[in-house]
C-alpha cells in the first residue's frame, strides 16, 4: 500500500495551524517534519499528521 503525502495547504487545513505556526512547531520538534519529494517539493506523510492530531489533548467543553 502506498503512503499518501500531504502538501502544506492540506496540512494547514487538517490541523487548523498557520504556515508560521507549523514551521515554529517543527523547529521546537513539536510537529513532524516533512519528507522531500523532489528537488524543491516536500510533503508530510498523512499518517504522521493523523498521529500528531490523535496525540493532542481534547478540550473539555463542560468546563465552567
PDB file of N, CA, C and O in Angstrom:
ATOM      1  N   UNK A   1       0.838  -1.180   0.000  1.00  0.00           N
ATOM      2  CA  UNK A   1       0.000   0.000   0.000  1.00  0.00           C
ATOM      3  C   UNK A   1       0.887   1.248   0.000  1.00  0.00           C
ATOM      4  O   UNK A   1       1.846   1.326   0.767  1.00  0.00           O
ATOM      5  N   UNK A   2       0.578   2.201  -0.837  1.00  0.00           N
ATOM      6  CA  UNK A   2       1.362   3.418  -0.969  1.00  0.00           C
ATOM      7  C   UNK A   2       0.951   4.427   0.102  1.00  0.00           C
ATOM      8  O   UNK A   2      -0.234   4.638   0.359  1.00  0.00           O
ATOM      9  N   UNK A   3       1.950   5.036   0.711  1.00  0.00           N
ATOM     10  CA  UNK A   3       1.718   6.061   1.722  1.00  0.00           C
ATOM     11  C   UNK A   3       1.295   7.360   1.039  1.00  0.00           C
ATOM     12  O   UNK A   3       1.938   7.796   0.085  1.00  0.00           O
ATOM     13  N   UNK A   4       0.233   7.969   1.515  1.00  0.00           N
ATOM     14  CA  UNK A   4      -0.237   9.243   0.973  1.00  0.00           C
ATOM     15  C   UNK A   4       0.523  10.373   1.651  1.00  0.00           C
ATOM     16  O   UNK A   4       0.794  10.319   2.851  1.00  0.00           O
ATOM     17  N   UNK A   5       0.862  11.392   0.880  1.00  0.00           N
ATOM     18  CA  UNK A   5       1.566  12.560   1.410  1.00  0.00           C
ATOM     19  C   UNK A   5       0.710  13.804   1.201  1.00  0.00           C
ATOM     20  O   UNK A   5       0.001  13.935   0.203  1.00  0.00           O
ATOM     21  N   UNK A   6       0.798  14.713   2.171  1.00  0.00           N
ATOM     22  CA  UNK A   6       0.004  15.941   2.149  1.00  0.00           C
ATOM     23  C   UNK A   6       0.912  17.141   1.940  1.00  0.00           C
ATOM     24  O   UNK A   6       1.963  17.251   2.571  1.00  0.00           O
ATOM     25  N   UNK A   7       0.508  18.032   1.060  1.00  0.00           N
ATOM     26  CA  UNK A   7       1.246  19.282   0.869  1.00  0.00           C
ATOM     27  C   UNK A   7       0.824  20.269   1.952  1.00  0.00           C
ATOM     28  O   UNK A   7      -0.180  20.057   2.633  1.00  0.00           O
ATOM     29  N   UNK A   8       1.584  21.341   2.111  1.00  0.00           N
ATOM     30  CA  UNK A   8       1.377  22.280   3.215  1.00  0.00           C
ATOM     31  C   UNK A   8      -0.050  22.817   3.324  1.00  0.00           C
ATOM     32  O   UNK A   8      -0.589  22.830   4.430  1.00  0.00           O
ATOM     33  N   UNK A   9      -0.692  23.262   2.241  1.00  0.00           N
ATOM     34  CA  UNK A   9      -2.062  23.768   2.403  1.00  0.00           C
ATOM     35  C   UNK A   9      -3.020  22.719   2.989  1.00  0.00           C
ATOM     36  O   UNK A   9      -3.920  23.058   3.757  1.00  0.00           O
ATOM     37  N   UNK A  10      -2.824  21.455   2.627  1.00  0.00           N
ATOM     38  CA  UNK A  10      -3.665  20.389   3.177  1.00  0.00           C
ATOM     39  C   UNK A  10      -3.383  20.179   4.662  1.00  0.00           C
ATOM     40  O   UNK A  10      -4.303  19.946   5.446  1.00  0.00           O
ATOM     41  N   UNK A  11      -2.109  20.262   5.045  1.00  0.00           N
ATOM     42  CA  UNK A  11      -1.744  20.122   6.454  1.00  0.00           C
ATOM     43  C   UNK A  11      -2.327  21.283   7.258  1.00  0.00           C
ATOM     44  O   UNK A  11      -2.849  21.079   8.354  1.00  0.00           O
ATOM     45  N   UNK A  12      -2.239  22.491   6.721  1.00  0.00           N
ATOM     46  CA  UNK A  12      -2.821  23.652   7.398  1.00  0.00           C
ATOM     47  C   UNK A  12      -4.315  23.462   7.596  1.00  0.00           C
ATOM     48  O   UNK A  12      -4.848  23.756   8.666  1.00  0.00           O
ATOM     49  N   UNK A  13      -4.986  22.975   6.571  1.00  0.00           N
ATOM     50  CA  UNK A  13      -6.436  22.764   6.653  1.00  0.00           C
ATOM     51  C   UNK A  13      -6.777  21.685   7.684  1.00  0.00           C
ATOM     52  O   UNK A  13      -7.701  21.856   8.479  1.00  0.00           O
ATOM     53  N   UNK A  14      -6.035  20.581   7.671  1.00  0.00           N
ATOM     54  CA  UNK A  14      -6.291  19.476   8.600  1.00  0.00           C
ATOM     55  C   UNK A  14      -6.058  19.870  10.052  1.00  0.00           C
ATOM     56  O   UNK A  14      -6.817  19.470  10.935  1.00  0.00           O
ATOM     57  N   UNK A  15      -5.015  20.648  10.301  1.00  0.00           N
ATOM     58  CA  UNK A  15      -4.612  20.959  11.675  1.00  0.00           C
ATOM     59  C   UNK A  15      -5.200  22.269  12.192  1.00  0.00           C
ATOM     60  O   UNK A  15      -5.319  22.461  13.402  1.00  0.00           O
ATOM     61  N   UNK A  16      -5.566  23.165  11.283  1.00  0.00           N
ATOM     62  CA  UNK A  16      -6.021  24.484  11.704  1.00  0.00           C
ATOM     63  C   UNK A  16      -4.869  25.410  12.051  1.00  0.00           C
ATOM     64  O   UNK A  16      -5.086  26.498  12.583  1.00  0.00           O
ATOM     65  N   UNK A  17      -3.637  24.986  11.754  1.00  0.00           N
ATOM     66  CA  UNK A  17      -2.455  25.797  12.051  1.00  0.00           C
ATOM     67  C   UNK A  17      -2.051  26.617  10.835  1.00  0.00           C
ATOM     68  O   UNK A  17      -2.282  26.214   9.694  1.00  0.00           O
ATOM     69  N   UNK A  18      -1.453  27.758  11.089  1.00  0.00           N
ATOM     70  CA  UNK A  18      -0.939  28.588  10.003  1.00  0.00           C
ATOM     71  C   UNK A  18       0.433  28.087   9.579  1.00  0.00           C
ATOM     72  O   UNK A  18       1.044  27.260  10.257  1.00  0.00           O
ATOM     73  N   UNK A  19       0.904  28.594   8.464  1.00  0.00           N
ATOM     74  CA  UNK A  19       2.225  28.225   7.954  1.00  0.00           C
ATOM     75  C   UNK A  19       3.301  28.532   8.987  1.00  0.00           C
ATOM     76  O   UNK A  19       4.156  27.691   9.263  1.00  0.00           O
ATOM     77  N   UNK A  20       3.263  29.726   9.555  1.00  0.00           N
ATOM     78  CA  UNK A  20       4.296  30.109  10.516  1.00  0.00           C
ATOM     79  C   UNK A  20       4.227  29.257  11.782  1.00  0.00           C
ATOM     80  O   UNK A  20       5.260  28.938  12.370  1.00  0.00           O
ATOM     81  N   UNK A  21       3.028  28.889  12.201  1.00  0.00           N
ATOM     82  CA  UNK A  21       2.895  28.027  13.378  1.00  0.00           C
ATOM     83  C   UNK A  21       3.456  26.636  13.108  1.00  0.00           C
ATOM     84  O   UNK A  21       4.125  26.055  13.963  1.00  0.00           O
ATOM     85  N   UNK A  22       3.185  26.101  11.918  1.00  0.00           N
ATOM     86  CA  UNK A  22       3.721  24.788  11.560  1.00  0.00           C
ATOM     87  C   UNK A  22       5.243  24.790  11.640  1.00  0.00           C
ATOM     88  O   UNK A  22       5.839  23.913  12.265  1.00  0.00           O
ATOM     89  N   UNK A  23       5.867  25.778  11.004  1.00  0.00           N
ATOM     90  CA  UNK A  23       7.327  25.808  10.966  1.00  0.00           C
ATOM     91  C   UNK A  23       7.923  26.104  12.335  1.00  0.00           C
ATOM     92  O   UNK A  23       8.989  25.580  12.659  1.00  0.00           O
ATOM     93  N   UNK A  24       7.274  26.921  13.140  1.00  0.00           N
ATOM     94  CA  UNK A  24       7.758  27.178  14.500  1.00  0.00           C
ATOM     95  C   UNK A  24       7.682  25.907  15.342  1.00  0.00           C
ATOM     96  O   UNK A  24       8.598  25.613  16.111  1.00  0.00           O
ATOM     97  N   UNK A  25       6.594  25.156  15.198  1.00  0.00           N
ATOM     98  CA  UNK A  25       6.440  23.915  15.952  1.00  0.00           C
ATOM     99  C   UNK A  25       7.426  22.849  15.477  1.00  0.00           C
ATOM    100  O   UNK A  25       7.917  22.059  16.283  1.00  0.00           O
ATOM    101  N   UNK A  26       7.722  22.820  14.173  1.00  0.00           N
ATOM    102  CA  UNK A  26       8.713  21.875  13.671  1.00  0.00           C
ATOM    103  C   UNK A  26      10.093  22.194  14.252  1.00  0.00           C
ATOM    104  O   UNK A  26      10.848  21.287  14.601  1.00  0.00           O
ATOM    105  N   UNK A  27      10.411  23.460  14.353  1.00  0.00           N
ATOM    106  CA  UNK A  27      11.709  23.856  14.883  1.00  0.00           C
ATOM    107  C   UNK A  27      11.844  23.440  16.350  1.00  0.00           C
ATOM    108  O   UNK A  27      12.939  23.107  16.803  1.00  0.00           O
ATOM    109  N   UNK A  28      10.733  23.460  17.089  1.00  0.00           N
ATOM    110  CA  UNK A  28      10.733  23.040  18.502  1.00  0.00           C
ATOM    111  C   UNK A  28      10.519  21.535  18.645  1.00  0.00           C
ATOM    112  O   UNK A  28      10.413  21.023  19.760  1.00  0.00           O
ATOM    113  N   UNK A  29      10.456  20.826  17.518  1.00  0.00           N
ATOM    114  CA  UNK A  29      10.209  19.375  17.485  1.00  0.00           C
ATOM    115  C   UNK A  29       8.852  19.006  18.087  1.00  0.00           C
ATOM    116  O   UNK A  29       8.701  17.956  18.711  1.00  0.00           O
ATOM    117  N   UNK A  30       7.869  19.888  17.889  1.00  0.00           N
ATOM    118  CA  UNK A  30       6.516  19.643  18.377  1.00  0.00           C
ATOM    119  C   UNK A  30       5.572  19.234  17.252  1.00  0.00           C
ATOM    120  O   UNK A  30       4.394  18.973  17.493  1.00  0.00           O
ATOM    121  N   UNK A  31       6.082  19.178  16.035  1.00  0.00           N
ATOM    122  CA  UNK A  31       5.281  18.788  14.880  1.00  0.00           C
ATOM    123  C   UNK A  31       6.193  18.018  13.932  1.00  0.00           C
ATOM    124  O   UNK A  31       7.368  18.359  13.800  1.00  0.00           O
ATOM    125  N   UNK A  32       5.666  16.974  13.263  1.00  0.00           N
ATOM    126  CA  UNK A  32       6.511  16.177  12.363  1.00  0.00           C
ATOM    127  C   UNK A  32       7.083  17.002  11.216  1.00  0.00           C
ATOM    128  O   UNK A  32       6.444  17.932  10.724  1.00  0.00           O
ATOM    129  N   UNK A  33       8.268  16.657  10.810  1.00  0.00           N
ATOM    130  CA  UNK A  33       8.913  17.316   9.674  1.00  0.00           C
ATOM    131  C   UNK A  33       8.452  16.667   8.376  1.00  0.00           C
ATOM    132  O   UNK A  33       8.121  15.481   8.354  1.00  0.00           O
ATOM    133  N   UNK A  34       8.430  17.437   7.302  1.00  0.00           N
ATOM    134  CA  UNK A  34       8.041  16.861   6.014  1.00  0.00           C
ATOM    135  C   UNK A  34       9.169  16.025   5.424  1.00  0.00           C
ATOM    136  O   UNK A  34      10.316  16.096   5.867  1.00  0.00           O
ATOM    137  N   UNK A  35       8.825  15.246   4.433  1.00  0.00           N
ATOM    138  CA  UNK A  35       9.821  14.474   3.687  1.00  0.00           C
ATOM    139  C   UNK A  35       9.987  15.115   2.320  1.00  0.00           C
ATOM    140  O   UNK A  35       9.056  15.726   1.796  1.00  0.00           O
ATOM    141  N   UNK A  36      11.158  14.975   1.753  1.00  0.00           N
ATOM    142  CA  UNK A  36      11.449  15.558   0.443  1.00  0.00           C
ATOM    143  C   UNK A  36      10.883  14.665  -0.648  1.00  0.00           C
ATOM    144  O   UNK A  36      11.162  13.467  -0.687  1.00  0.00           O
ATOM    145  N   UNK A  37      10.091  15.250  -1.533  1.00  0.00           N
ATOM    146  CA  UNK A  37       9.512  14.524  -2.666  1.00  0.00           C
ATOM    147  C   UNK A  37      10.335  14.713  -3.928  1.00  0.00           C
ATOM    148  O   UNK A  37      10.356  13.850  -4.805  1.00  0.00           O
ATOM    149  N   UNK A  38      11.001  15.827  -4.008  1.00  0.00           N
ATOM    150  CA  UNK A  38      11.807  16.158  -5.175  1.00  0.00           C
ATOM    151  C   UNK A  38      12.793  17.235  -4.789  1.00  0.00           C
ATOM    152  O   UNK A  38      12.996  17.516  -3.608  1.00  0.00           O
ATOM    153  N   UNK A  39      13.399  17.832  -5.789  1.00  0.00           N
ATOM    154  CA  UNK A  39      14.407  18.847  -5.519  1.00  0.00           C
ATOM    155  C   UNK A  39      13.831  20.045  -4.764  1.00  0.00           C
ATOM    156  O   UNK A  39      14.492  20.608  -3.891  1.00  0.00           O
ATOM    157  N   UNK A  40      12.610  20.430  -5.097  1.00  0.00           N
ATOM    158  CA  UNK A  40      12.011  21.616  -4.472  1.00  0.00           C
ATOM    159  C   UNK A  40      10.643  21.350  -3.857  1.00  0.00           C
ATOM    160  O   UNK A  40       9.896  22.294  -3.600  1.00  0.00           O
ATOM    161  N   UNK A  41      10.301  20.103  -3.620  1.00  0.00           N
ATOM    162  CA  UNK A  41       8.971  19.774  -3.106  1.00  0.00           C
ATOM    163  C   UNK A  41       9.072  18.919  -1.852  1.00  0.00           C
ATOM    164  O   UNK A  41       9.838  17.957  -1.798  1.00  0.00           O
ATOM    165  N   UNK A  42       8.281  19.288  -0.841  1.00  0.00           N
ATOM    166  CA  UNK A  42       8.186  18.496   0.380  1.00  0.00           C
ATOM    167  C   UNK A  42       6.713  18.238   0.688  1.00  0.00           C
ATOM    168  O   UNK A  42       5.830  18.949   0.208  1.00  0.00           O
ATOM    169  N   UNK A  43       6.469  17.216   1.490  1.00  0.00           N
ATOM    170  CA  UNK A  43       5.111  16.894   1.920  1.00  0.00           C
ATOM    171  C   UNK A  43       5.205  16.087   3.207  1.00  0.00           C
ATOM    172  O   UNK A  43       6.250  15.519   3.526  1.00  0.00           O
ATOM    173  N   UNK A  44       4.111  16.047   3.933  1.00  0.00           N
ATOM    174  CA  UNK A  44       4.049  15.317   5.187  1.00  0.00           C
ATOM    175  C   UNK A  44       3.346  13.987   4.965  1.00  0.00           C
ATOM    176  O   UNK A  44       2.312  13.943   4.300  1.00  0.00           O
ATOM    177  N   UNK A  45       3.890  12.899   5.512  1.00  0.00           N
ATOM    178  CA  UNK A  45       3.161  11.635   5.448  1.00  0.00           C
ATOM    179  C   UNK A  45       1.822  11.795   6.190  1.00  0.00           C
ATOM    180  O   UNK A  45       1.788  12.272   7.325  1.00  0.00           O
ATOM    181  N   UNK A  46       0.746  11.400   5.550  1.00  0.00           N
ATOM    182  CA  UNK A  46      -0.576  11.594   6.138  1.00  0.00           C
ATOM    183  C   UNK A  46      -0.681  10.934   7.512  1.00  0.00           C
ATOM    184  O   UNK A  46      -1.290  11.498   8.421  1.00  0.00           O
ATOM    185  N   UNK A  47      -0.097   9.754   7.674  1.00  0.00           N
ATOM    186  CA  UNK A  47      -0.214   9.076   8.968  1.00  0.00           C
ATOM    187  C   UNK A  47       0.527   9.827  10.067  1.00  0.00           C
ATOM    188  O   UNK A  47       0.116   9.760  11.225  1.00  0.00           O
ATOM    189  N   UNK A  48       1.612  10.545   9.742  1.00  0.00           N
ATOM    190  CA  UNK A  48       2.332  11.334  10.742  1.00  0.00           C
ATOM    191  C   UNK A  48       1.469  12.496  11.232  1.00  0.00           C
ATOM    192  O   UNK A  48       1.463  12.812  12.422  1.00  0.00           O
ATOM    193  N   UNK A  49       0.749  13.124  10.320  1.00  0.00           N
ATOM    194  CA  UNK A  49      -0.141  14.231  10.696  1.00  0.00           C
ATOM    195  C   UNK A  49      -1.323  13.694  11.506  1.00  0.00           C
ATOM    196  O   UNK A  49      -1.713  14.303  12.503  1.00  0.00           O
ATOM    197  N   UNK A  50      -1.886  12.581  11.096  1.00  0.00           N
ATOM    198  CA  UNK A  50      -3.009  11.988  11.834  1.00  0.00           C
ATOM    199  C   UNK A  50      -2.574  11.544  13.225  1.00  0.00           C
ATOM    200  O   UNK A  50      -3.320  11.720  14.188  1.00  0.00           O
ATOM    201  N   UNK A  51      -1.379  10.971  13.347  1.00  0.00           N
ATOM    202  CA  UNK A  51      -0.864  10.574  14.659  1.00  0.00           C
ATOM    203  C   UNK A  51      -0.670  11.791  15.551  1.00  0.00           C
ATOM    204  O   UNK A  51      -0.984  11.746  16.741  1.00  0.00           O
ATOM    205  N   UNK A  52      -0.152  12.883  14.982  1.00  0.00           N
ATOM    206  CA  UNK A  52       0.037  14.108  15.750  1.00  0.00           C
ATOM    207  C   UNK A  52      -1.322  14.626  16.242  1.00  0.00           C
ATOM    208  O   UNK A  52      -1.455  15.008  17.404  1.00  0.00           O
ATOM    209  N   UNK A  53      -2.320  14.640  15.367  1.00  0.00           N
ATOM    210  CA  UNK A  53      -3.653  15.100  15.757  1.00  0.00           C
ATOM    211  C   UNK A  53      -4.234  14.219  16.869  1.00  0.00           C
ATOM    212  O   UNK A  53      -4.848  14.730  17.805  1.00  0.00           O
ATOM    213  N   UNK A  54      -4.045  12.911  16.770  1.00  0.00           N
ATOM    214  CA  UNK A  54      -4.571  11.985  17.772  1.00  0.00           C
ATOM    215  C   UNK A  54      -3.890  12.165  19.123  1.00  0.00           C
ATOM    216  O   UNK A  54      -4.481  11.864  20.160  1.00  0.00           O
ATOM    217  N   UNK A  55      -2.652  12.653  19.118  1.00  0.00           N
ATOM    218  CA  UNK A  55      -1.912  12.829  20.362  1.00  0.00           C
ATOM    219  C   UNK A  55      -2.258  14.129  21.080  1.00  0.00           C
ATOM    220  O   UNK A  55      -1.860  14.323  22.228  1.00  0.00           O
ATOM    221  N   UNK A  56      -2.985  15.010  20.428  1.00  0.00           N
ATOM    222  CA  UNK A  56      -3.321  16.304  21.026  1.00  0.00           C
ATOM    223  C   UNK A  56      -4.377  16.140  22.105  1.00  0.00           C
ATOM    224  O   UNK A  56      -5.269  15.303  21.970  1.00  0.00           O
ATOM    225  N   UNK A  57      -4.294  16.922  23.174  1.00  0.00           N
ATOM    226  CA  UNK A  57      -5.331  16.829  24.215  1.00  0.00           C
ATOM    227  C   UNK A  57      -6.677  17.295  23.684  1.00  0.00           C
ATOM    228  O   UNK A  57      -6.744  18.179  22.829  1.00  0.00           O
ATOM    229  N   UNK A  58      -7.721  16.713  24.180  1.00  0.00           N
ATOM    230  CA  UNK A  58      -9.079  17.066  23.781  1.00  0.00           C
ATOM    231  C   UNK A  58      -9.621  18.065  24.783  1.00  0.00           C
ATOM    232  O   UNK A  58      -9.557  17.834  25.990  1.00  0.00           O
ATOM    233  N   UNK A  59     -10.154  19.171  24.294  1.00  0.00           N
ATOM    234  CA  UNK A  59     -10.722  20.194  25.151  1.00  0.00           C
ATOM    235  C   UNK A  59     -12.019  19.691  25.771  1.00  0.00           C
ATOM    236  O   UNK A  59     -12.823  19.039  25.104  1.00  0.00           O
ATOM    237  N   UNK A  60     -12.213  19.988  27.018  1.00  0.00           N
ATOM    238  CA  UNK A  60     -13.440  19.609  27.700  1.00  0.00           C
ATOM    239  C   UNK A  60     -14.425  20.762  27.593  1.00  0.00           C
ATOM    240  O   UNK A  60     -14.194  21.832  28.157  1.00  0.00           O
ATOM    241  N   UNK A  61     -15.514  20.553  26.878  1.00  0.00           N
ATOM    242  CA  UNK A  61     -16.483  21.636  26.655  1.00  0.00           C
ATOM    243  C   UNK A  61     -17.376  21.862  27.863  1.00  0.00           C
ATOM    244  O   UNK A  61     -18.185  22.790  27.856  1.00  0.00           O
ATOM    245  N   UNK A  62     -17.253  21.040  28.904  1.00  0.00           N
ATOM    246  CA  UNK A  62     -18.105  21.197  30.089  1.00  0.00           C
ATOM    247  C   UNK A  62     -17.406  21.929  31.224  1.00  0.00           C
ATOM    248  O   UNK A  62     -17.891  21.928  32.355  1.00  0.00           O
ATOM    249  N   UNK A  63     -16.262  22.558  30.928  1.00  0.00           N
ATOM    250  CA  UNK A  63     -15.553  23.316  31.952  1.00  0.00           C
ATOM    251  C   UNK A  63     -16.325  24.592  32.256  1.00  0.00           C
ATOM    252  O   UNK A  63     -16.801  25.273  31.348  1.00  0.00           O
ATOM    253  N   UNK A  64     -16.443  24.905  33.534  1.00  0.00           N
ATOM    254  CA  UNK A  64     -17.076  26.160  33.898  1.00  0.00           C
ATOM    255  C   UNK A  64     -18.356  25.980  34.471  1.00  0.00           C
ATOM    256  O   UNK A  64     -19.014  26.956  34.831  1.00  0.00           O
TER     257      UNK A  64
END
